[in-house]
């Protein structure tokens, strides 16, 4: 029964957040600070999610094949490689580390 309470509370919370966004005055949304934050927030959330999924198993810090792949991708980005090559390098390094038992 507790699961259904959590689902109902989450659904109501999501509805209220959506409603608050729609009810916000237009003048507030036109402010430069709000526009800047709205542009940067998705990037920050995606970066945080990527870091959590790459370097954590839920409770502990982990440095494994995924971390090696991200590091290789970062090096490829610094060297200004094309995006598809960056992805290929990350995949190849991750697969290589896993094949070596890491």
C-alpha positions as CSV (number, residue, x, y, z in Angstrom):
1,X,0.0,0.0,0.0
2,X,2.9,2.4,0.7
3,X,4.0,2.1,-3.0
4,X,0.6,3.5,-4.2
5,X,0.8,6.4,-1.7
6,X,4.3,7.2,-3.1
7,X,3.0,7.0,-6.7
8,X,0.0,9.3,-5.8
9,X,2.2,11.9,-4.0
10,X,4.7,11.8,-6.9
11,X,1.9,12.3,-9.5
12,X,0.4,15.2,-7.6
13,X,3.8,16.8,-7.1
14,X,4.6,16.5,-10.9
15,X,1.2,18.1,-11.7
16,X,1.9,21.0,-9.3
17,X,5.3,21.6,-10.7
18,X,3.9,21.6,-14.2
19,X,1.1,24.0,-13.1
20,X,3.5,26.4,-11.5
21,X,5.5,26.6,-14.7
22,X,2.4,27.4,-16.7
23,X,1.2,29.9,-14.1
24,X,4.4,31.9,-13.9
25,X,4.0,35.4,-15.1
26,X,5.5,36.2,-18.5
27,X,7.6,39.0,-17.1
28,X,9.4,36.6,-14.8
29,X,10.3,34.3,-17.7
30,X,11.7,37.2,-19.8
31,X,14.3,38.1,-17.2
32,X,17.9,37.5,-18.5
33,X,18.9,35.5,-15.4
34,X,15.9,33.2,-15.7
35,X,16.7,32.7,-19.4
36,X,20.3,31.9,-18.6
37,X,19.4,29.4,-15.9
38,X,16.8,27.7,-18.1
39,X,19.4,27.3,-20.8
40,X,22.1,25.8,-18.4
41,X,19.9,23.7,-16.2
42,X,19.4,20.7,-18.7
43,X,23.2,20.6,-19.3
44,X,23.9,20.5,-15.5
45,X,21.3,17.8,-14.9
46,X,22.6,15.7,-17.8
47,X,26.2,16.1,-16.5
48,X,25.2,15.1,-13.0
49,X,23.3,12.1,-14.3
50,X,26.2,11.0,-16.4
51,X,28.7,11.3,-13.6
52,X,26.4,9.4,-11.2
53,X,25.9,6.6,-13.7
54,X,29.6,6.4,-14.7
55,X,31.4,6.7,-11.3
56,X,28.9,5.1,-8.8
57,X,27.2,1.8,-8.1
58,X,24.6,3.5,-6.0
59,X,26.5,3.8,-2.8
60,X,30.2,3.7,-3.6
61,X,32.6,5.4,-5.9
62,X,33.7,3.1,-8.7
63,X,36.5,3.5,-11.2
64,X,36.0,0.8,-13.8
65,X,35.8,0.4,-17.6
66,X,33.2,3.1,-17.9
67,X,35.5,5.6,-16.3
68,X,38.3,4.7,-18.6
69,X,36.0,5.2,-21.6
70,X,34.9,8.6,-20.3
71,X,38.6,9.6,-19.8
72,X,39.5,8.5,-23.3
73,X,36.5,10.5,-24.7
74,X,37.7,13.5,-22.8
75,X,41.2,13.2,-24.3
76,X,39.6,12.8,-27.8
77,X,37.6,16.0,-27.2
78,X,40.6,17.9,-26.1
79,X,42.4,16.8,-29.3
80,X,39.3,18.2,-31.2
81,X,38.3,14.8,-32.7
82,X,34.9,14.6,-34.5
83,X,32.0,13.6,-32.3
84,X,31.6,10.2,-33.9
85,X,35.3,9.4,-33.4
86,X,35.0,10.5,-29.7
87,X,32.1,8.0,-29.3
88,X,34.1,5.3,-31.1
89,X,37.2,5.9,-28.9
90,X,35.1,5.7,-25.8
91,X,33.4,2.5,-26.9
92,X,36.7,0.9,-28.0
93,X,38.5,1.8,-24.7
94,X,35.6,0.6,-22.6
95,X,35.4,-2.7,-24.5
96,X,39.2,-3.1,-24.3
97,X,39.3,-2.6,-20.6
98,X,36.4,-5.0,-20.0
99,X,38.1,-7.6,-22.3
100,X,41.3,-7.3,-20.2
101,X,39.3,-8.0,-17.1
102,X,38.9,-4.5,-15.7
